[in-house]
Structure formats: C-alpha cells, structure tokens
Amino acid sequence: MIEAAAVPRWKFVLIGLAAGLLSGGFGIGGGVVMVPLLVAVGLDRHRAHATSLASIFPIAVAGAVTFAISGEVNLGLGVLVGVGGVIGSIVGASLMNRLSARSLSIFFGLVLLAAGIRMIFSTDPLPIAGGFNELTMGLIALGIGLLSGFLAGVAGVGGGIVIVPATVLLLGFTQHEAQGTSLLAIILTSIAATIINRKNRRVRLREAVMVGAGGVVGAVVASVAALGVDGRVLSALFGVLAVLVAARTLYQAYASEPQPV
C-alpha cells in the first residue's frame, strides 16, 4: 500500500471534487466515490472509510446550505434523521474497526449495489407516505437515521443512499427535498462517526481536509445544477454509476486474499 504522503495533493482535491459533484447532485455524502478512489491512490481500506467520513462534513454543509436557500430542506425531520444517524454511526464506526479489509469491501459493495438498483428503478412515494401524524413521522425519521447512520459508520459513506429513497418512499418528500434534507442529516452523522474513527486513529486528517476542500466546490456547483434537473433523471444516472462501482468492488474483494484488520 502506497503511503498517502507520497500521493500528489491535487489527486485528493480531485477526489473531493468528484465526491462533491455527486453529493450536491444526488443528496449523498459522496463516500460511494471517495472510498474506492482513496483506496486506489494508496490508503488502506479502513483509513479510506474513515477519511471519507471526515471529508463528508464540509461537503454536506455546502450542499445543505445551497438546498436550504431554495427551500428544499425539512429542518425538523432532517434533525431527527440526523440524531438517529448519530446513534447508528457510532455503532457502525465501532463495528468497522473490528472487520477485516475484505469484509469491509464486501459490505460496502453490497450496500452500494442495493442502493444503485433502487435508484435505477426509483418509484413514487408509497400510498401511505406523508399521511402519518407528527409523532409517527418523527419516529420514522429517527428509524431512517438509525439505519443510514449504521451503514455510514460501517461503509464509510454519508448515509444518503438510504436517507434519500427512504424519505421519498415513507415521508412523501420530493426528490429535491429529500436530497437537501439528507445532506443536513449527513452533517451530524459524519461528525459522530469521525469522532469514533479519530479515537481509533483511522482518519488521515490532512488528506480529509484536501478532499473536503475540493468537495465543497463540487457540492455547490452540483447542488445548483440539480435543482433544475428532474429528480427521476438524477436518481437513474446515479444508480447506474453505483451499480458499476459496486460490481468492481465486489469483484476485487472476492478475487483478493483475506487480509487482517
């Protein structure tokens, strides 16, 4: 594995730019792109997951602010999703440090594959979506956060691959509102998971700052562009990319020799 210090800084900035474009465009943290690219430039699997989560914070902030300006963020439910995400991410990040690199790759690939397929065959909100009372809506939001946070902590992603479809299907959000609210919740999730990962010495802070800097630029540009694009188009495009990345990740995981944590 190549030392991260030997990798040119511009590569980390470009990784962040790519992640930011996806983050702003689809309402996710960008980890689905950051993790495999960070591994490709030399970080080991665990540090790639942890560094990705740390980088997601500024990217999510930039995207959430852009969507909020256009009124596409549900603050109340977004905070509840985020609170659930904090709890779930702490559990997930703790588990991540106990898994082997190969197991981590397989888990990441399966999560990404499922999300990609869902996005390609995106459906309208369920008939019952949005028809709950405020208490039930809040509990559903917390549940979405718990699941997304757990996946974020383990797989090194922001959790948007769960939050976006879940808030559309269960809470009746529009695609754009789901994306903006997802980014708000991801801010809290990334903070919680990064605290755990820092304690376990998994985060490459310098690299995370460089990735985050590039990501902020990409997130703002893509968020503005996404607000003018049909939600179904955004969902299908990302789904195709997610499936391709998942297939490559799973192939490499099964073809490689098991490695220690």
C-alpha positions as CSV (number, residue, x, y, z in Angstrom):
1,M,0.0,0.0,0.0
2,I,1.4,3.4,-1.0
3,E,2.0,6.0,1.7
4,A,-0.6,8.8,1.5
5,A,2.2,11.3,2.0
6,A,3.6,10.3,-1.4
7,V,0.4,10.9,-3.3
8,P,0.2,14.3,-5.0
9,R,-2.2,16.7,-3.2
10,W,-4.1,17.5,-6.4
11,K,-5.3,13.9,-6.5
12,F,-7.0,14.3,-3.2
13,V,-8.6,17.6,-4.3
14,L,-9.9,15.9,-7.5
15,I,-11.3,13.1,-5.4
16,G,-13.1,15.6,-3.3
17,L,-14.4,17.5,-6.4
18,A,-15.8,14.2,-7.8
19,A,-17.4,13.4,-4.5
20,G,-18.8,16.9,-4.1
21,L,-20.4,16.8,-7.6
22,L,-22.2,13.5,-6.6
23,S,-23.1,14.9,-3.2
24,G,-24.7,18.0,-4.4
25,G,-26.2,16.3,-7.4
26,F,-27.8,13.3,-5.6
27,G,-28.0,14.3,-1.9
28,I,-25.5,11.8,-0.7
29,G,-22.3,12.3,1.2
30,G,-20.0,11.3,-1.7
31,G,-18.4,8.3,0.1
32,V,-19.5,5.9,-2.6
33,V,-16.9,7.6,-4.8
34,M,-14.4,8.7,-2.2
35,V,-13.8,5.3,-0.7
36,P,-12.8,3.4,-3.8
37,L,-10.8,6.4,-5.1
38,L,-8.9,6.8,-1.8
39,V,-8.1,3.1,-1.9
40,A,-6.9,3.5,-5.5
41,V,-4.5,6.2,-4.6
42,G,-2.9,4.3,-1.7
43,L,-5.0,4.4,1.5
44,D,-5.8,1.1,3.2
45,R,-9.5,0.2,3.3
46,H,-10.1,1.2,6.9
47,R,-8.4,4.6,6.6
48,A,-10.2,5.2,3.3
49,H,-13.6,4.7,5.0
50,A,-12.6,6.9,8.0
51,T,-11.1,9.6,5.9
52,S,-14.1,9.6,3.6
53,L,-16.4,10.2,6.5
54,A,-14.3,13.1,7.8
55,S,-14.3,14.7,4.3
56,I,-18.0,14.4,4.0
57,F,-18.7,17.0,6.7
58,P,-17.7,20.2,4.8
59,I,-19.2,18.7,1.6
60,A,-22.5,18.1,3.2
61,V,-22.6,21.5,4.8
62,A,-22.0,23.2,1.4
63,G,-24.7,21.1,-0.3
64,A,-27.2,21.5,2.5
65,V,-26.9,25.3,2.6
66,T,-27.4,25.5,-1.2
67,F,-30.6,23.4,-1.0
68,A,-31.8,25.3,2.1
69,I,-31.6,28.6,0.3
70,S,-34.0,27.2,-2.3
71,G,-36.3,26.0,0.5
72,E,-35.6,22.3,-0.2
73,V,-34.7,21.2,3.3
74,N,-37.1,19.9,6.0
75,L,-35.3,21.2,9.1
76,G,-37.4,19.4,11.8
77,L,-37.4,15.9,10.3
78,G,-33.8,16.4,9.0
79,V,-32.6,17.0,12.5
80,L,-34.4,13.8,13.7
81,V,-32.9,11.8,10.9
82,G,-29.5,13.2,11.9
83,V,-30.0,12.3,15.6
84,G,-30.8,8.8,14.6
85,G,-27.8,8.8,12.3
86,V,-25.5,9.9,15.1
87,I,-26.5,6.8,17.2
88,G,-26.3,4.5,14.3
89,S,-23.0,5.8,13.0
90,I,-21.4,5.4,16.4
91,V,-22.4,1.7,16.4
92,G,-21.4,1.3,12.8
93,A,-18.0,3.0,13.2
94,S,-17.2,0.9,16.2
95,L,-18.0,-2.3,14.2
96,M,-16.0,-1.1,11.2
97,N,-12.8,-1.3,13.3
98,R,-13.5,-5.0,14.1
99,L,-14.0,-6.1,10.5
100,S,-11.3,-7.3,8.1
101,A,-10.5,-5.2,5.0
102,R,-12.0,-7.8,2.8
103,S,-15.2,-8.0,4.8
104,L,-15.4,-4.2,4.7
105,S,-15.1,-4.2,0.9
106,I,-17.9,-6.8,0.5
107,F,-20.2,-4.9,2.9
108,F,-19.5,-1.7,1.0
109,G,-20.1,-3.3,-2.3
110,L,-23.4,-4.9,-1.3
111,V,-24.7,-1.7,0.2
112,L,-23.8,0.2,-2.9
113,L,-25.3,-2.4,-5.2
114,A,-28.6,-2.4,-3.4
115,A,-28.7,1.4,-3.4
116,G,-27.9,1.6,-7.1
117,I,-30.6,-0.9,-8.1
118,R,-33.1,1.1,-6.0
119,M,-32.2,4.3,-7.7
120,I,-32.4,2.9,-11.2
121,F,-35.9,1.6,-10.6
122,S,-36.9,4.6,-8.5
123,T,-40.6,4.6,-7.6
124,D,-43.1,7.2,-6.4
125,P,-43.8,7.6,-2.7
126,L,-45.8,4.8,-1.1
127,P,-49.6,5.5,-0.8
128,I,-49.3,5.9,2.9
129,A,-46.3,8.3,2.7
130,G,-46.8,11.6,4.4
131,G,-50.1,10.6,5.9
132,F,-48.8,9.9,9.4
133,N,-49.3,12.2,12.5
134,E,-46.3,14.2,13.7
135,L,-45.2,11.7,16.3
136,T,-45.2,8.8,13.8
137,M,-43.4,10.9,11.2
138,G,-40.7,11.7,13.8
139,L,-40.3,8.1,14.8
140,I,-40.0,7.1,11.2
141,A,-37.4,9.8,10.7
142,L,-35.4,8.5,13.7
143,G,-35.6,5.0,12.3
144,I,-34.3,6.1,8.9
145,G,-31.4,7.9,10.7
146,L,-30.5,4.8,12.7
147,L,-30.3,2.6,9.6
148,S,-28.5,5.2,7.5
149,G,-26.1,6.0,10.3
150,F,-25.2,2.4,10.9
151,L,-24.4,1.9,7.2
152,A,-22.4,5.2,7.2
153,G,-20.3,4.1,10.1
154,V,-19.5,0.7,8.6
155,A,-19.3,1.5,4.9
156,G,-17.7,5.0,5.1
157,V,-20.5,6.7,3.3
158,G,-22.7,9.6,4.4
159,G,-25.9,7.6,4.6
160,G,-27.7,9.5,1.9
161,I,-28.1,6.3,-0.2
162,V,-30.6,5.3,2.5
163,I,-32.0,8.6,3.5
164,V,-32.9,9.9,0.1
165,P,-35.0,6.9,-1.0
166,A,-36.5,6.3,2.4
167,T,-37.7,9.9,2.9
168,V,-39.3,9.9,-0.6
169,L,-41.0,6.5,-0.1
170,L,-42.0,6.8,3.6
171,L,-42.3,10.5,4.3
172,G,-43.5,11.7,0.9
173,F,-40.7,14.1,0.3
174,T,-40.0,15.3,-3.3
175,Q,-36.6,14.2,-4.7
176,H,-35.1,17.6,-4.2
177,E,-36.4,18.0,-0.6
178,A,-35.1,14.5,0.1
179,Q,-31.7,15.4,-1.2
180,G,-31.5,18.7,0.8
181,T,-32.7,17.1,4.0
182,S,-30.4,14.1,3.5
183,L,-27.4,16.5,3.4
184,L,-28.5,18.2,6.6
185,A,-28.7,14.8,8.4
186,I,-25.4,13.7,7.0
187,I,-23.6,16.6,8.7
188,L,-24.4,15.2,12.1
189,T,-23.7,11.6,11.1
190,S,-20.2,12.4,9.7
191,I,-19.3,14.3,12.9
192,A,-20.2,11.4,15.2
193,A,-18.5,8.7,13.1
194,T,-15.4,10.8,12.7
195,I,-15.0,11.2,16.4
196,I,-15.0,7.4,16.8
197,N,-12.6,7.0,13.9
198,R,-10.2,9.6,15.3
199,K,-10.1,7.8,18.6
200,N,-9.2,4.6,16.7
201,R,-6.5,6.5,14.7
202,R,-8.1,5.7,11.3
203,V,-8.6,9.2,9.9
204,R,-6.0,10.9,7.7
205,L,-6.8,14.4,8.7
206,R,-4.6,16.2,6.2
207,E,-6.0,14.2,3.3
208,A,-9.5,14.7,4.6
209,V,-9.1,18.5,4.5
210,M,-7.8,18.4,0.9
211,V,-10.7,16.1,-0.2
212,G,-13.2,18.3,1.7
213,A,-11.9,21.4,0.0
214,G,-12.4,20.0,-3.4
215,G,-15.7,18.6,-2.4
216,V,-17.1,21.9,-1.2
217,V,-16.6,23.4,-4.7
218,G,-18.2,20.4,-6.4
219,A,-21.1,20.3,-4.0
220,V,-22.1,23.9,-4.5
221,V,-21.9,23.6,-8.3
222,A,-23.8,20.4,-8.4
223,S,-26.5,21.4,-5.9
224,V,-27.4,24.5,-8.0
225,A,-27.5,22.3,-11.2
226,A,-29.5,19.5,-9.5
227,L,-32.3,21.9,-8.5
228,G,-33.0,22.4,-12.2
229,V,-33.0,18.7,-13.2
230,D,-35.8,16.2,-12.9
231,G,-35.4,14.0,-9.8
232,R,-36.0,10.8,-11.7
233,V,-33.2,11.5,-14.1
234,L,-30.8,12.2,-11.2
235,S,-31.8,9.0,-9.5
236,A,-31.4,6.8,-12.6
237,L,-28.0,8.3,-13.5
238,F,-26.5,7.8,-10.1
239,G,-28.0,4.3,-9.9
240,V,-26.1,3.2,-13.0
241,L,-22.8,4.5,-11.6
242,A,-23.4,2.9,-8.2
243,V,-24.0,-0.5,-9.7
244,L,-20.8,-0.3,-11.7
245,V,-18.7,0.8,-8.7
246,A,-20.3,-2.0,-6.6
247,A,-19.6,-4.6,-9.2
248,R,-15.9,-3.6,-9.3
249,T,-15.6,-3.5,-5.5
250,L,-17.2,-6.9,-5.0
251,Y,-15.1,-8.5,-7.8
252,Q,-11.9,-7.2,-6.3
253,A,-12.9,-8.3,-2.8
254,Y,-13.7,-11.9,-3.8
255,A,-10.5,-12.1,-6.0
256,S,-8.2,-10.8,-3.3
257,E,-6.6,-12.8,-0.5
258,P,-8.1,-12.2,3.0
259,Q,-6.1,-9.6,5.0
260,P,-6.0,-8.9,8.7
261,V,-7.8,-5.9,10.2
